[in-house]
Amino acid sequence: MLIKVRAIVLHCQSYNDSTNIVHLYTEDFGRISYLVTNSHSKRSSLRGAFFQPLSLVEIEADHHGNRSLQRIKEVRSIFPFTGIPSDAVKNTIALFLAEVLYRSLRESEKNPALFDYLLRSVQLLDLCEKGLANFHLVFLIKLTRYLGFYPNVEGQLPNWFFDLQGGCFVQMQPFHNAWLSPEQAADFAQLMRMNFDNLSAFRFDHRERVEILNQMMNYYRMHLSEFPTIKSLAVLQEVFG
């Protein structure tokens, strides 16, 4: 069956000398992997520039439900980037977020709300002018709502701990080791008051931002099975250092 669908590029890897495997998050089918014939021609509809991390595309593909790898026939950009390719910070954030999504999005099922969130977020990243240092933090905490482990902020009070395992604020230090101190929990609570419209209104120093991001990765690891170390995290922290 020949279909057309909008998609977000998560990852592209070499399959053999003439073919790549491209992992996409699609509007109609969730996460799907596709075979793409290599082409370096500027006139080709399948050239590699379309498959950079977080690229927003529309694909025409030959879909067969029993195949683990589908095949793309044509692709076109639906939102040509202007900021991400030319801005080193935005480019690094895009690489990091794409890797997180590649490791965390696994369902091959339609999820319109998640797709819309990802589409809007990538567009905002490309256009973002203020508060860029907080963008990935807000993206990650908002993403947990769609992944099913958004923190429970009810009853949060000063000097309370945050239980990473339970995903909630607690008055007493948990008996296990997966928790945030009251100071760290306060930063976490502040993060949940942020959104893409008020990024520049919140300020964290380098130490706080590194700590929040590390704990966020621990939180993802706690709630997603087989969530590995994100290789691009070190590069991201170096850029903001």
C-alpha positions as CSV (number, residue, x, y, z in Angstrom):
1,M,0.0,0.0,0.0
2,L,1.4,3.4,-1.0
3,I,0.9,6.0,1.7
4,K,1.8,9.6,2.5
5,V,2.5,10.7,6.0
6,R,4.2,13.4,8.0
7,A,7.1,12.3,10.2
8,I,10.0,13.4,12.4
9,V,13.5,12.0,11.9
10,L,14.9,10.3,15.0
11,H,18.0,8.6,13.7
12,C,19.7,7.5,10.5
13,Q,22.2,4.7,10.3
14,S,24.1,2.8,7.5
15,Y,22.6,-0.5,6.5
16,N,25.0,-1.4,3.6
17,D,27.0,0.5,1.0
18,S,23.9,1.6,-0.9
19,T,21.2,1.8,1.8
20,N,20.4,3.5,5.1
21,I,17.9,2.7,7.8
22,V,16.0,5.8,8.9
23,H,14.0,5.7,12.1
24,L,11.0,8.1,12.0
25,Y,8.2,9.0,14.4
26,T,5.2,9.3,12.1
27,E,1.8,11.0,12.5
28,D,-0.3,7.9,11.5
29,F,1.9,4.9,12.6
30,G,4.0,6.0,15.5
31,R,7.6,4.8,15.3
32,I,8.5,3.1,12.0
33,S,11.9,2.2,10.4
34,Y,12.5,2.6,6.7
35,L,15.0,1.6,4.1
36,V,16.3,4.5,2.0
37,T,18.6,4.2,-1.0
38,N,21.7,6.4,-0.6
39,S,21.8,9.4,-3.0
40,H,24.2,12.4,-3.0
41,S,22.5,14.1,-6.0
42,K,21.0,17.5,-5.2
43,R,18.1,16.6,-7.5
44,S,17.3,13.4,-5.7
45,S,14.1,13.2,-3.6
46,L,15.9,10.9,-1.1
47,R,19.1,12.8,-0.5
48,G,20.6,12.7,3.0
49,A,19.9,16.3,3.9
50,F,16.2,15.3,4.4
51,F,17.2,12.8,7.2
52,Q,19.1,15.0,9.7
53,P,18.0,14.6,13.3
54,L,14.6,16.1,14.0
55,S,14.0,17.0,10.4
56,L,10.2,17.5,9.7
57,V,9.3,15.7,6.5
58,E,6.4,14.2,4.5
59,I,7.2,10.8,3.1
60,E,5.7,8.6,0.4
61,A,6.3,5.0,1.3
62,D,5.4,1.5,0.3
63,H,3.8,0.1,3.5
64,H,3.3,-3.6,4.2
65,G,2.2,-4.4,7.8
66,N,4.3,-7.5,8.2
67,R,7.6,-5.9,7.4
68,S,10.0,-4.7,10.0
69,L,11.5,-2.3,7.5
70,Q,9.4,-0.4,5.1
71,R,10.7,1.4,2.0
72,I,10.5,5.1,1.3
73,K,9.8,6.2,-2.3
74,E,9.9,10.0,-1.9
75,V,10.4,12.6,0.8
76,R,10.0,16.3,1.1
77,S,10.6,18.9,3.8
78,I,7.5,20.3,5.5
79,F,9.4,22.8,7.6
80,P,12.9,23.8,6.2
81,F,15.1,24.7,9.2
82,T,16.6,28.2,9.3
83,G,18.1,28.2,12.8
84,I,19.1,24.7,13.7
85,P,21.7,24.1,10.9
86,S,23.4,27.5,11.4
87,D,23.4,27.8,15.3
88,A,25.8,25.5,17.1
89,V,23.8,25.5,20.3
90,K,20.5,24.7,18.6
91,N,22.2,22.0,16.5
92,T,23.6,20.4,19.7
93,I,20.2,20.5,21.4
94,A,18.6,18.9,18.3
95,L,21.1,16.1,18.3
96,F,20.5,15.5,22.1
97,L,16.7,15.6,21.9
98,A,16.7,13.3,18.8
99,E,18.8,10.7,20.7
100,V,16.5,10.9,23.7
101,L,13.5,10.4,21.4
102,Y,15.2,7.6,19.5
103,R,15.8,5.8,22.8
104,S,12.4,6.5,24.4
105,L,9.8,6.3,21.7
106,R,9.0,2.7,20.9
107,E,5.3,2.3,20.2
108,S,4.3,1.7,16.6
109,E,0.8,3.1,17.2
110,K,-0.8,6.4,16.3
111,N,-0.6,9.1,19.0
112,P,-1.8,12.4,17.6
113,A,-1.2,14.4,20.8
114,L,2.4,13.3,21.0
115,F,3.1,13.9,17.3
116,D,1.7,17.4,17.6
117,Y,3.8,18.1,20.7
118,L,7.0,17.0,18.9
119,L,6.2,18.9,15.7
120,R,5.4,22.1,17.6
121,S,8.5,21.8,19.8
122,V,10.9,21.2,16.9
123,Q,9.5,24.3,15.1
124,L,9.9,26.3,18.3
125,L,13.5,25.2,18.7
126,D,14.4,26.3,15.2
127,L,12.8,29.7,15.8
128,C,13.8,30.2,19.5
129,E,15.6,33.5,20.3
130,K,15.4,33.8,24.1
131,G,15.9,31.3,26.9
132,L,17.5,28.7,24.7
133,A,19.6,27.3,27.6
134,N,16.3,26.1,29.2
135,F,14.7,24.7,26.1
136,H,15.8,21.0,26.4
137,L,14.9,21.0,30.1
138,V,11.3,22.1,29.4
139,F,11.1,19.7,26.4
140,L,12.1,16.7,28.6
141,I,9.7,17.4,31.5
142,K,6.8,18.1,29.1
143,L,7.6,14.9,27.2
144,T,7.1,12.8,30.3
145,R,3.4,13.6,30.2
146,Y,3.1,11.8,26.9
147,L,5.3,8.9,28.0
148,G,3.2,8.3,31.1
149,F,5.4,9.4,34.0
150,Y,4.8,13.2,34.5
151,P,5.6,14.1,38.1
152,N,2.8,14.5,40.6
153,V,3.2,18.0,42.0
154,E,0.2,17.9,44.3
155,G,1.1,18.8,47.9
156,Q,4.6,20.0,47.1
157,L,5.9,22.2,49.9
158,P,9.2,23.9,50.7
159,N,11.9,21.5,52.1
160,W,10.2,18.4,50.8
161,F,12.1,15.7,48.9
162,F,11.3,14.4,45.4
163,D,10.9,10.7,45.1
164,L,12.3,9.8,41.6
165,Q,11.0,6.3,41.8
166,G,7.4,7.3,42.8
167,G,7.4,10.5,40.7
168,C,6.1,12.6,43.6
169,F,7.1,15.1,46.3
170,V,7.3,13.6,49.8
171,Q,7.9,15.1,53.2
172,M,10.4,12.5,54.5
173,Q,13.5,11.1,52.8
174,P,12.6,7.9,51.0
175,F,14.2,4.6,52.2
176,H,15.6,3.9,48.7
177,N,18.4,5.9,47.0
178,A,16.4,7.4,44.1
179,W,15.4,10.8,45.5
180,L,16.3,14.5,45.2
181,S,17.2,16.7,48.2
182,P,14.9,19.6,49.1
183,E,17.2,22.0,47.2
184,Q,17.2,19.8,44.1
185,A,13.5,19.2,44.5
186,A,12.8,23.0,44.5
187,D,14.7,23.3,41.2
188,F,12.6,20.4,39.8
189,A,9.4,22.1,41.0
190,Q,10.5,25.3,39.3
191,L,11.1,23.5,36.1
192,M,7.5,22.2,36.0
193,R,6.3,25.8,36.2
194,M,8.1,26.6,32.9
195,N,6.9,26.4,29.4
196,F,8.1,27.4,25.9
197,D,6.6,30.9,26.3
198,N,8.4,31.8,29.5
199,L,11.9,30.2,29.0
200,S,13.8,33.4,29.5
201,A,12.0,34.2,32.8
202,F,13.8,31.4,34.7
203,R,17.5,31.4,35.4
204,F,19.7,28.5,36.5
205,D,23.4,28.7,36.9
206,H,25.6,26.1,35.1
207,R,25.8,23.9,38.2
208,E,22.1,23.9,38.7
209,R,21.4,23.2,35.0
210,V,23.8,20.3,34.9
211,E,22.3,18.8,38.1
212,I,18.8,19.1,36.8
213,L,19.6,17.5,33.5
214,N,21.5,14.6,35.1
215,Q,18.6,14.0,37.5
216,M,16.2,14.2,34.6
217,M,18.1,11.5,32.8
218,N,18.0,9.4,36.0
219,Y,14.2,10.0,36.1
220,Y,13.8,8.7,32.5
221,R,16.0,5.7,33.3
222,M,13.9,4.9,36.4
223,H,10.7,4.8,34.3
224,L,11.8,3.5,30.9
225,S,13.2,0.0,30.7
226,E,16.5,-0.3,28.8
227,F,17.0,3.5,28.6
228,P,20.7,3.8,28.0
229,T,23.3,6.5,28.7
230,I,22.7,9.3,26.2
231,K,26.0,9.8,24.4
232,S,25.3,13.4,23.3
233,L,24.6,14.5,26.9
234,A,28.3,15.3,27.5
235,V,28.5,17.4,24.3
236,L,25.4,19.3,25.4
237,Q,26.8,20.0,28.8
238,E,30.1,21.2,27.3
239,V,28.4,23.6,25.0
240,F,26.5,25.2,27.9
241,G,29.6,25.1,30.1
